Amino acid sequence: MKRQKRDRLERAHSRGYQAGLGGKSRENCPYGALEAKEQWLGGWREAKEDINSGLFN
Protein backbone atom coordinates (compact mmCIF):
# COMPACT_ATOMS: atom_id res chain seq x y z
CA MET A 1 0.00 0.00 0.00
CA LYS A 2 2.78 2.44 0.84
CA ARG A 3 4.37 1.91 -2.57
CA GLN A 4 1.15 2.87 -4.34
CA LYS A 5 0.79 5.95 -2.18
CA ARG A 6 4.37 7.00 -2.87
CA ASP A 7 3.97 6.42 -6.60
CA ARG A 8 0.84 8.56 -6.64
CA LEU A 9 2.62 11.39 -4.86
CA GLU A 10 5.65 11.11 -7.15
CA ARG A 11 3.31 11.31 -10.12
CA ALA A 12 1.68 14.44 -8.68
CA HIS A 13 5.12 16.04 -8.24
CA SER A 14 6.10 15.13 -11.79
CA ARG A 15 2.89 16.52 -13.24
CA GLY A 16 3.34 19.73 -11.27
CA TYR A 17 6.87 20.05 -12.61
CA GLN A 18 5.64 19.57 -16.18
CA ALA A 19 2.88 22.14 -15.62
CA GLY A 20 5.45 24.63 -14.32
CA LEU A 21 7.65 24.09 -17.35
CA GLY A 22 4.62 24.54 -19.58
CA GLY A 23 3.88 27.94 -18.07
CA LYS A 24 0.67 26.90 -16.33
CA SER A 25 -0.54 28.88 -13.33
CA ARG A 26 -0.34 27.38 -9.86
CA GLU A 27 -4.11 27.87 -9.71
CA ASN A 28 -4.46 25.04 -12.26
CA CYS A 29 -3.61 22.37 -9.67
CA PRO A 30 -5.97 19.47 -10.37
CA TYR A 31 -5.58 17.84 -6.95
CA GLY A 32 -7.91 18.34 -4.03
CA ALA A 33 -6.20 16.04 -1.52
CA LEU A 34 -3.72 17.94 0.65
CA GLU A 35 -0.74 15.59 0.22
CA ALA A 36 -1.08 15.37 -3.55
CA LYS A 37 -1.65 19.12 -3.85
CA GLU A 38 1.50 19.82 -1.82
CA GLN A 39 3.50 17.53 -4.09
CA TRP A 40 2.08 19.11 -7.24
CA LEU A 41 2.86 22.61 -5.99
CA GLY A 42 6.35 21.49 -4.95
CA GLY A 43 6.99 20.24 -8.48
CA TRP A 44 5.56 23.45 -9.93
CA ARG A 45 7.84 25.58 -7.73
CA GLU A 46 10.85 23.44 -8.62
CA ALA A 47 10.18 23.96 -12.33
CA LYS A 48 9.84 27.73 -11.86
CA GLU A 49 13.17 27.78 -9.97
CA ASP A 50 14.81 25.79 -12.77
CA ILE A 51 13.46 28.24 -15.35
CA ASN A 52 14.65 31.24 -13.34
CA SER A 53 18.12 29.73 -12.89
CA GLY A 54 18.45 29.38 -16.65
CA LEU A 55 18.09 25.62 -16.94
CA PHE A 56 15.24 26.01 -19.43
CA ASN A 57 14.26 28.80 -21.81
mmJSON file of the N, C-alpha and C atoms, coordinates in Angstrom:
{"data_MODEL":{"atom_site":{
"group_PDB":["ATOM","ATOM","ATOM","ATOM","ATOM","ATOM","ATOM","ATOM","ATOM","ATOM","ATOM","ATOM","ATOM","ATOM","ATOM","ATOM","ATOM","ATOM","ATOM","ATOM","ATOM","ATOM","ATOM","ATOM","ATOM","ATOM","ATOM","ATOM","ATOM","ATOM","ATOM","ATOM","ATOM","ATOM","ATOM","ATOM","ATOM","ATOM","ATOM","ATOM","ATOM","ATOM","ATOM","ATOM","ATOM","ATOM","ATOM","ATOM","ATOM","ATOM","ATOM","ATOM","ATOM","ATOM","ATOM","ATOM","ATOM","ATOM","ATOM","ATOM","ATOM","ATOM","ATOM","ATOM","ATOM","ATOM","ATOM","ATOM","ATOM","ATOM","ATOM","ATOM","ATOM","ATOM","ATOM","ATOM","ATOM","ATOM","ATOM","ATOM","ATOM","ATOM","ATOM","ATOM","ATOM","ATOM","ATOM","ATOM","ATOM","ATOM","ATOM","ATOM","ATOM","ATOM","ATOM","ATOM","ATOM","ATOM","ATOM","ATOM","ATOM","ATOM","ATOM","ATOM","ATOM","ATOM","ATOM","ATOM","ATOM","ATOM","ATOM","ATOM","ATOM","ATOM","ATOM","ATOM","ATOM","ATOM","ATOM","ATOM","ATOM","ATOM","ATOM","ATOM","ATOM","ATOM","ATOM","ATOM","ATOM","ATOM","ATOM","ATOM","ATOM","ATOM","ATOM","ATOM","ATOM","ATOM","ATOM","ATOM","ATOM","ATOM","ATOM","ATOM","ATOM","ATOM","ATOM","ATOM","ATOM","ATOM","ATOM","ATOM","ATOM","ATOM","ATOM","ATOM","ATOM","ATOM","ATOM","ATOM","ATOM","ATOM","ATOM","ATOM","ATOM","ATOM","ATOM","ATOM","ATOM","ATOM","ATOM"],
"id":[1,2,3,4,5,6,7,8,9,10,11,12,13,14,15,16,17,18,19,20,21,22,23,24,25,26,27,28,29,30,31,32,33,34,35,36,37,38,39,40,41,42,43,44,45,46,47,48,49,50,51,52,53,54,55,56,57,58,59,60,61,62,63,64,65,66,67,68,69,70,71,72,73,74,75,76,77,78,79,80,81,82,83,84,85,86,87,88,89,90,91,92,93,94,95,96,97,98,99,100,101,102,103,104,105,106,107,108,109,110,111,112,113,114,115,116,117,118,119,120,121,122,123,124,125,126,127,128,129,130,131,132,133,134,135,136,137,138,139,140,141,142,143,144,145,146,147,148,149,150,151,152,153,154,155,156,157,158,159,160,161,162,163,164,165,166,167,168,169,170,171],
"type_symbol":["N","C","C","N","C","C","N","C","C","N","C","C","N","C","C","N","C","C","N","C","C","N","C","C","N","C","C","N","C","C","N","C","C","N","C","C","N","C","C","N","C","C","N","C","C","N","C","C","N","C","C","N","C","C","N","C","C","N","C","C","N","C","C","N","C","C","N","C","C","N","C","C","N","C","C","N","C","C","N","C","C","N","C","C","N","C","C","N","C","C","N","C","C","N","C","C","N","C","C","N","C","C","N","C","C","N","C","C","N","C","C","N","C","C","N","C","C","N","C","C","N","C","C","N","C","C","N","C","C","N","C","C","N","C","C","N","C","C","N","C","C","N","C","C","N","C","C","N","C","C","N","C","C","N","C","C","N","C","C","N","C","C","N","C","C","N","C","C","N","C","C"],
"label_atom_id":["N","CA","C","N","CA","C","N","CA","C","N","CA","C","N","CA","C","N","CA","C","N","CA","C","N","CA","C","N","CA","C","N","CA","C","N","CA","C","N","CA","C","N","CA","C","N","CA","C","N","CA","C","N","CA","C","N","CA","C","N","CA","C","N","CA","C","N","CA","C","N","CA","C","N","CA","C","N","CA","C","N","CA","C","N","CA","C","N","CA","C","N","CA","C","N","CA","C","N","CA","C","N","CA","C","N","CA","C","N","CA","C","N","CA","C","N","CA","C","N","CA","C","N","CA","C","N","CA","C","N","CA","C","N","CA","C","N","CA","C","N","CA","C","N","CA","C","N","CA","C","N","CA","C","N","CA","C","N","CA","C","N","CA","C","N","CA","C","N","CA","C","N","CA","C","N","CA","C","N","CA","C","N","CA","C","N","CA","C","N","CA","C","N","CA","C","N","CA","C"],
"label_alt_id":[null,null,null,null,null,null,null,null,null,null,null,null,null,null,null,null,null,null,null,null,null,null,null,null,null,null,null,null,null,null,null,null,null,null,null,null,null,null,null,null,null,null,null,null,null,null,null,null,null,null,null,null,null,null,null,null,null,null,null,null,null,null,null,null,null,null,null,null,null,null,null,null,null,null,null,null,null,null,null,null,null,null,null,null,null,null,null,null,null,null,null,null,null,null,null,null,null,null,null,null,null,null,null,null,null,null,null,null,null,null,null,null,null,null,null,null,null,null,null,null,null,null,null,null,null,null,null,null,null,null,null,null,null,null,null,null,null,null,null,null,null,null,null,null,null,null,null,null,null,null,null,null,null,null,null,null,null,null,null,null,null,null,null,null,null,null,null,null,null,null,null],
"label_comp_id":["MET","MET","MET","LYS","LYS","LYS","ARG","ARG","ARG","GLN","GLN","GLN","LYS","LYS","LYS","ARG","ARG","ARG","ASP","ASP","ASP","ARG","ARG","ARG","LEU","LEU","LEU","GLU","GLU","GLU","ARG","ARG","ARG","ALA","ALA","ALA","HIS","HIS","HIS","SER","SER","SER","ARG","ARG","ARG","GLY","GLY","GLY","TYR","TYR","TYR","GLN","GLN","GLN","ALA","ALA","ALA","GLY","GLY","GLY","LEU","LEU","LEU","GLY","GLY","GLY","GLY","GLY","GLY","LYS","LYS","LYS","SER","SER","SER","ARG","ARG","ARG","GLU","GLU","GLU","ASN","ASN","ASN","CYS","CYS","CYS","PRO","PRO","PRO","TYR","TYR","TYR","GLY","GLY","GLY","ALA","ALA","ALA","LEU","LEU","LEU","GLU","GLU","GLU","ALA","ALA","ALA","LYS","LYS","LYS","GLU","GLU","GLU","GLN","GLN","GLN","TRP","TRP","TRP","LEU","LEU","LEU","GLY","GLY","GLY","GLY","GLY","GLY","TRP","TRP","TRP","ARG","ARG","ARG","GLU","GLU","GLU","ALA","ALA","ALA","LYS","LYS","LYS","GLU","GLU","GLU","ASP","ASP","ASP","ILE","ILE","ILE","ASN","ASN","ASN","SER","SER","SER","GLY","GLY","GLY","LEU","LEU","LEU","PHE","PHE","PHE","ASN","ASN","ASN"],
"label_asym_id":["A","A","A","A","A","A","A","A","A","A","A","A","A","A","A","A","A","A","A","A","A","A","A","A","A","A","A","A","A","A","A","A","A","A","A","A","A","A","A","A","A","A","A","A","A","A","A","A","A","A","A","A","A","A","A","A","A","A","A","A","A","A","A","A","A","A","A","A","A","A","A","A","A","A","A","A","A","A","A","A","A","A","A","A","A","A","A","A","A","A","A","A","A","A","A","A","A","A","A","A","A","A","A","A","A","A","A","A","A","A","A","A","A","A","A","A","A","A","A","A","A","A","A","A","A","A","A","A","A","A","A","A","A","A","A","A","A","A","A","A","A","A","A","A","A","A","A","A","A","A","A","A","A","A","A","A","A","A","A","A","A","A","A","A","A","A","A","A","A","A","A"],
"label_entity_id":["1","1","1","1","1","1","1","1","1","1","1","1","1","1","1","1","1","1","1","1","1","1","1","1","1","1","1","1","1","1","1","1","1","1","1","1","1","1","1","1","1","1","1","1","1","1","1","1","1","1","1","1","1","1","1","1","1","1","1","1","1","1","1","1","1","1","1","1","1","1","1","1","1","1","1","1","1","1","1","1","1","1","1","1","1","1","1","1","1","1","1","1","1","1","1","1","1","1","1","1","1","1","1","1","1","1","1","1","1","1","1","1","1","1","1","1","1","1","1","1","1","1","1","1","1","1","1","1","1","1","1","1","1","1","1","1","1","1","1","1","1","1","1","1","1","1","1","1","1","1","1","1","1","1","1","1","1","1","1","1","1","1","1","1","1","1","1","1","1","1","1"],
"label_seq_id":[1,1,1,2,2,2,3,3,3,4,4,4,5,5,5,6,6,6,7,7,7,8,8,8,9,9,9,10,10,10,11,11,11,12,12,12,13,13,13,14,14,14,15,15,15,16,16,16,17,17,17,18,18,18,19,19,19,20,20,20,21,21,21,22,22,22,23,23,23,24,24,24,25,25,25,26,26,26,27,27,27,28,28,28,29,29,29,30,30,30,31,31,31,32,32,32,33,33,33,34,34,34,35,35,35,36,36,36,37,37,37,38,38,38,39,39,39,40,40,40,41,41,41,42,42,42,43,43,43,44,44,44,45,45,45,46,46,46,47,47,47,48,48,48,49,49,49,50,50,50,51,51,51,52,52,52,53,53,53,54,54,54,55,55,55,56,56,56,57,57,57],
"pdbx_PDB_ins_code":[null,null,null,null,null,null,null,null,null,null,null,null,null,null,null,null,null,null,null,null,null,null,null,null,null,null,null,null,null,null,null,null,null,null,null,null,null,null,null,null,null,null,null,null,null,null,null,null,null,null,null,null,null,null,null,null,null,null,null,null,null,null,null,null,null,null,null,null,null,null,null,null,null,null,null,null,null,null,null,null,null,null,null,null,null,null,null,null,null,null,null,null,null,null,null,null,null,null,null,null,null,null,null,null,null,null,null,null,null,null,null,null,null,null,null,null,null,null,null,null,null,null,null,null,null,null,null,null,null,null,null,null,null,null,null,null,null,null,null,null,null,null,null,null,null,null,null,null,null,null,null,null,null,null,null,null,null,null,null,null,null,null,null,null,null,null,null,null,null,null,null],
"Cartn_x":[0.823,0.0,0.87,1.944,2.783,3.417,3.763,4.368,3.388,2.141,1.145,0.978,0.966,0.789,1.972,3.178,4.368,4.374,4.007,3.965,2.974,1.852,0.837,1.368,2.075,2.62,3.767,4.571,5.647,5.066,3.974,3.313,2.747,2.196,1.675,2.811,3.961,5.115,5.583,5.669,6.105,5.155,3.873,2.89,2.925,3.186,3.336,4.562,5.637,6.865,6.61,5.942,5.635,4.72,3.785,2.883,3.674,4.616,5.449,6.297,6.859,7.653,6.786,5.537,4.621,4.019,4.365,3.876,2.484,1.995,0.672,0.714,-0.415,-0.545,-0.658,-0.216,-0.337,-1.794,-2.676,-4.11,-4.706,-3.975,-4.458,-4.225,-3.864,-3.607,-4.867,-4.785,-5.966,-6.277,-5.421,-5.58,-6.325,-7.177,-7.909,-7.356,-6.774,-6.2,-4.947,-4.796,-3.719,-2.336,-2.065,-0.736,-0.389,-1.32,-1.078,-0.928,-1.725,-1.653,-0.304,0.191,1.5,2.599,2.505,3.5,3.448,2.239,2.076,2.668,2.348,2.862,4.376,4.901,6.35,7.032,6.456,6.994,6.888,5.774,5.558,6.609,6.837,7.838,9.238,9.535,10.848,11.075,10.063,10.178,10.403,9.675,9.845,11.257,11.796,13.167,14.16,13.929,14.812,14.763,13.589,13.46,14.199,14.009,14.647,16.165,16.669,18.119,18.752,17.922,18.449,18.559,18.025,18.092,17.257,16.132,15.244,14.949,14.609,14.263,12.786],
"Cartn_y":[-1.19,0.0,1.259,1.259,2.444,2.73,1.691,1.907,2.616,2.219,2.868,4.334,4.582,5.953,6.806,6.269,7.004,7.266,6.259,6.424,7.515,7.546,8.558,9.959,10.094,11.394,11.799,10.822,11.105,11.557,10.938,11.314,12.732,13.086,14.438,15.456,15.145,16.037,16.201,15.102,15.131,15.945,15.77,16.519,18.009,18.332,19.728,20.351,19.57,20.05,20.327,19.4,19.574,20.783,20.991,22.141,23.439,23.448,24.631,24.933,23.894,24.095,24.585,24.149,24.536,25.919,26.578,27.937,28.007,26.897,26.897,27.639,28.173,28.875,27.87,28.273,27.382,27.152,28.016,27.868,26.697,26.149,25.037,23.678,23.641,22.374,21.51,20.316,19.47,18.635,18.699,17.842,18.552,17.809,18.338,17.837,16.625,16.04,16.822,17.094,17.94,17.428,16.139,15.593,15.707,15.325,15.369,16.817,17.703,19.119,19.702,19.349,19.82,19.336,18.079,17.529,18.22,18.451,19.109,20.516,21.249,22.612,22.618,21.611,21.492,21.289,20.449,20.243,21.498,22.202,23.446,24.488,24.627,25.583,25.217,23.918,23.443,23.799,23.622,23.962,25.456,26.268,27.727,28.141,27.49,27.779,27.389,26.244,25.793,26.762,27.259,28.236,29.517,29.99,31.24,31.114,29.91,29.729,29.535,29.477,29.383,27.973,26.999,25.62,25.4,26.106,26.01,27.413,27.496,28.8,29.014],
"Cartn_z":[0.0,0.0,0.0,0.785,0.84,-0.52,-1.256,-2.567,-3.501,-3.484,-4.336,-3.938,-2.648,-2.178,-2.621,-2.483,-2.869,-4.377,-5.154,-6.6,-6.995,-6.342,-6.636,-6.344,-5.231,-4.862,-5.782,-6.189,-7.146,-8.476,-8.868,-10.121,-10.021,-8.876,-8.679,-8.776,-8.186,-8.24,-9.687,-10.396,-11.789,-12.665,-12.447,-13.238,-12.904,-11.653,-11.27,-11.917,-11.976,-12.615,-14.095,-14.758,-16.179,-16.402,-15.508,-15.619,-15.456,-14.523,-14.324,-15.537,-16.139,-17.354,-18.502,-18.516,-19.582,-19.394,-18.297,-18.07,-17.465,-16.947,-16.326,-14.987,-14.6,-13.332,-12.193,-11.022,-9.86,-9.481,-9.968,-9.712,-10.49,-11.438,-12.256,-11.608,-10.354,-9.671,-9.68,-10.252,-10.369,-9.121,-8.117,-6.95,-5.824,-5.16,-4.027,-2.708,-2.733,-1.525,-1.127,0.151,0.646,0.27,0.503,0.217,-1.261,-2.112,-3.553,-4.024,-3.467,-3.845,-3.446,-2.263,-1.823,-2.756,-3.179,-4.089,-5.449,-5.952,-7.245,-7.193,-6.128,-5.986,-5.794,-5.112,-4.954,-6.302,-7.138,-8.479,-9.318,-9.185,-9.929,-9.537,-8.219,-7.733,-8.206,-8.178,-8.619,-10.093,-10.913,-12.333,-12.503,-11.758,-11.856,-11.428,-10.399,-9.966,-11.06,-11.698,-12.766,-13.948,-14.267,-15.353,-14.997,-13.771,-13.344,-13.247,-12.97,-12.885,-14.252,-15.304,-16.654,-17.198,-16.479,-16.942,-18.197,-18.275,-19.434,-19.951,-21.222,-21.812,-21.776],
"occupancy":[1.0,1.0,1.0,1.0,1.0,1.0,1.0,1.0,1.0,1.0,1.0,1.0,1.0,1.0,1.0,1.0,1.0,1.0,1.0,1.0,1.0,1.0,1.0,1.0,1.0,1.0,1.0,1.0,1.0,1.0,1.0,1.0,1.0,1.0,1.0,1.0,1.0,1.0,1.0,1.0,1.0,1.0,1.0,1.0,1.0,1.0,1.0,1.0,1.0,1.0,1.0,1.0,1.0,1.0,1.0,1.0,1.0,1.0,1.0,1.0,1.0,1.0,1.0,1.0,1.0,1.0,1.0,1.0,1.0,1.0,1.0,1.0,1.0,1.0,1.0,1.0,1.0,1.0,1.0,1.0,1.0,1.0,1.0,1.0,1.0,1.0,1.0,1.0,1.0,1.0,1.0,1.0,1.0,1.0,1.0,1.0,1.0,1.0,1.0,1.0,1.0,1.0,1.0,1.0,1.0,1.0,1.0,1.0,1.0,1.0,1.0,1.0,1.0,1.0,1.0,1.0,1.0,1.0,1.0,1.0,1.0,1.0,1.0,1.0,1.0,1.0,1.0,1.0,1.0,1.0,1.0,1.0,1.0,1.0,1.0,1.0,1.0,1.0,1.0,1.0,1.0,1.0,1.0,1.0,1.0,1.0,1.0,1.0,1.0,1.0,1.0,1.0,1.0,1.0,1.0,1.0,1.0,1.0,1.0,1.0,1.0,1.0,1.0,1.0,1.0,1.0,1.0,1.0,1.0,1.0,1.0],
"B_iso_or_equiv":[0.0,0.0,0.0,0.0,0.0,0.0,0.0,0.0,0.0,0.0,0.0,0.0,0.0,0.0,0.0,0.0,0.0,0.0,0.0,0.0,0.0,0.0,0.0,0.0,0.0,0.0,0.0,0.0,0.0,0.0,0.0,0.0,0.0,0.0,0.0,0.0,0.0,0.0,0.0,0.0,0.0,0.0,0.0,0.0,0.0,0.0,0.0,0.0,0.0,0.0,0.0,0.0,0.0,0.0,0.0,0.0,0.0,0.0,0.0,0.0,0.0,0.0,0.0,0.0,0.0,0.0,0.0,0.0,0.0,0.0,0.0,0.0,0.0,0.0,0.0,0.0,0.0,0.0,0.0,0.0,0.0,0.0,0.0,0.0,0.0,0.0,0.0,0.0,0.0,0.0,0.0,0.0,0.0,0.0,0.0,0.0,0.0,0.0,0.0,0.0,0.0,0.0,0.0,0.0,0.0,0.0,0.0,0.0,0.0,0.0,0.0,0.0,0.0,0.0,0.0,0.0,0.0,0.0,0.0,0.0,0.0,0.0,0.0,0.0,0.0,0.0,0.0,0.0,0.0,0.0,0.0,0.0,0.0,0.0,0.0,0.0,0.0,0.0,0.0,0.0,0.0,0.0,0.0,0.0,0.0,0.0,0.0,0.0,0.0,0.0,0.0,0.0,0.0,0.0,0.0,0.0,0.0,0.0,0.0,0.0,0.0,0.0,0.0,0.0,0.0,0.0,0.0,0.0,0.0,0.0,0.0],
"pdbx_formal_charge":[null,null,null,null,null,null,null,null,null,null,null,null,null,null,null,null,null,null,null,null,null,null,null,null,null,null,null,null,null,null,null,null,null,null,null,null,null,null,null,null,null,null,null,null,null,null,null,null,null,null,null,null,null,null,null,null,null,null,null,null,null,null,null,null,null,null,null,null,null,null,null,null,null,null,null,null,null,null,null,null,null,null,null,null,null,null,null,null,null,null,null,null,null,null,null,null,null,null,null,null,null,null,null,null,null,null,null,null,null,null,null,null,null,null,null,null,null,null,null,null,null,null,null,null,null,null,null,null,null,null,null,null,null,null,null,null,null,null,null,null,null,null,null,null,null,null,null,null,null,null,null,null,null,null,null,null,null,null,null,null,null,null,null,null,null,null,null,null,null,null,null],
"auth_seq_id":[1,1,1,2,2,2,3,3,3,4,4,4,5,5,5,6,6,6,7,7,7,8,8,8,9,9,9,10,10,10,11,11,11,12,12,12,13,13,13,14,14,14,15,15,15,16,16,16,17,17,17,18,18,18,19,19,19,20,20,20,21,21,21,22,22,22,23,23,23,24,24,24,25,25,25,26,26,26,27,27,27,28,28,28,29,29,29,30,30,30,31,31,31,32,32,32,33,33,33,34,34,34,35,35,35,36,36,36,37,37,37,38,38,38,39,39,39,40,40,40,41,41,41,42,42,42,43,43,43,44,44,44,45,45,45,46,46,46,47,47,47,48,48,48,49,49,49,50,50,50,51,51,51,52,52,52,53,53,53,54,54,54,55,55,55,56,56,56,57,57,57],
"auth_comp_id":["MET","MET","MET","LYS","LYS","LYS","ARG","ARG","ARG","GLN","GLN","GLN","LYS","LYS","LYS","ARG","ARG","ARG","ASP","ASP","ASP","ARG","ARG","ARG","LEU","LEU","LEU","GLU","GLU","GLU","ARG","ARG","ARG","ALA","ALA","ALA","HIS","HIS","HIS","SER","SER","SER","ARG","ARG","ARG","GLY","GLY","GLY","TYR","TYR","TYR","GLN","GLN","GLN","ALA","ALA","ALA","GLY","GLY","GLY","LEU","LEU","LEU","GLY","GLY","GLY","GLY","GLY","GLY","LYS","LYS","LYS","SER","SER","SER","ARG","ARG","ARG","GLU","GLU","GLU","ASN","ASN","ASN","CYS","CYS","CYS","PRO","PRO","PRO","TYR","TYR","TYR","GLY","GLY","GLY","ALA","ALA","ALA","LEU","LEU","LEU","GLU","GLU","GLU","ALA","ALA","ALA","LYS","LYS","LYS","GLU","GLU","GLU","GLN","GLN","GLN","TRP","TRP","TRP","LEU","LEU","LEU","GLY","GLY","GLY","GLY","GLY","GLY","TRP","TRP","TRP","ARG","ARG","ARG","GLU","GLU","GLU","ALA","ALA","ALA","LYS","LYS","LYS","GLU","GLU","GLU","ASP","ASP","ASP","ILE","ILE","ILE","ASN","ASN","ASN","SER","SER","SER","GLY","GLY","GLY","LEU","LEU","LEU","PHE","PHE","PHE","ASN","ASN","ASN"],
"auth_asym_id":["A","A","A","A","A","A","A","A","A","A","A","A","A","A","A","A","A","A","A","A","A","A","A","A","A","A","A","A","A","A","A","A","A","A","A","A","A","A","A","A","A","A","A","A","A","A","A","A","A","A","A","A","A","A","A","A","A","A","A","A","A","A","A","A","A","A","A","A","A","A","A","A","A","A","A","A","A","A","A","A","A","A","A","A","A","A","A","A","A","A","A","A","A","A","A","A","A","A","A","A","A","A","A","A","A","A","A","A","A","A","A","A","A","A","A","A","A","A","A","A","A","A","A","A","A","A","A","A","A","A","A","A","A","A","A","A","A","A","A","A","A","A","A","A","A","A","A","A","A","A","A","A","A","A","A","A","A","A","A","A","A","A","A","A","A","A","A","A","A","A","A"],
"auth_atom_id":["N","CA","C","N","CA","C","N","CA","C","N","CA","C","N","CA","C","N","CA","C","N","CA","C","N","CA","C","N","CA","C","N","CA","C","N","CA","C","N","CA","C","N","CA","C","N","CA","C","N","CA","C","N","CA","C","N","CA","C","N","CA","C","N","CA","C","N","CA","C","N","CA","C","N","CA","C","N","CA","C","N","CA","C","N","CA","C","N","CA","C","N","CA","C","N","CA","C","N","CA","C","N","CA","C","N","CA","C","N","CA","C","N","CA","C","N","CA","C","N","CA","C","N","CA","C","N","CA","C","N","CA","C","N","CA","C","N","CA","C","N","CA","C","N","CA","C","N","CA","C","N","CA","C","N","CA","C","N","CA","C","N","CA","C","N","CA","C","N","CA","C","N","CA","C","N","CA","C","N","CA","C","N","CA","C","N","CA","C","N","CA","C","N","CA","C","N","CA","C"],
"pdbx_PDB_model_num":[1,1,1,1,1,1,1,1,1,1,1,1,1,1,1,1,1,1,1,1,1,1,1,1,1,1,1,1,1,1,1,1,1,1,1,1,1,1,1,1,1,1,1,1,1,1,1,1,1,1,1,1,1,1,1,1,1,1,1,1,1,1,1,1,1,1,1,1,1,1,1,1,1,1,1,1,1,1,1,1,1,1,1,1,1,1,1,1,1,1,1,1,1,1,1,1,1,1,1,1,1,1,1,1,1,1,1,1,1,1,1,1,1,1,1,1,1,1,1,1,1,1,1,1,1,1,1,1,1,1,1,1,1,1,1,1,1,1,1,1,1,1,1,1,1,1,1,1,1,1,1,1,1,1,1,1,1,1,1,1,1,1,1,1,1,1,1,1,1,1,1]
}}}
